[in-house]
């Protein structure tokens, strides 16, 4: 955090971390409007509980923990536990014909099935990277780890995915 700012300056915190929290939520929901609402709720709750932030973790991690808690509460409340339709995550408007498009969708589905079989934190790192478009630095912040940690976890997960996808063929 910048030296000019106290940890309790919620305006500065919002300015610095709103985009990260939004992208974190979007990687889970794949819904821009809902992610925006959840992000706003995250900062409302963070404002109310900023006095309890003890600095034992990075502020970005603390905010993402709040966001994750809110998301899970909402999912339970709305009984909205069905998975995001993964085929819609990567629309393919450049496919030359229908057959190519179908094959690409099947390949993506195979990939997501394989990702589903990964253990945490590998599954989360891979999903944040490929669907949330987060940087390795941001992923590391979410987990309270380093950028190199997230790169290593992603690399190892890719190796496992390659191995699993090759066994399907």
PyMOL commands that set and color helices and strands:
alter all, ss='L'
color gray80, all
select helices_A, chain A and resi 10-29+32-52+59-78+86-89+98-116+122-130+136-143+147-168
alter helices_A, ss='H'
color red, helices_A
deselect
rebuild
show_as cartoon
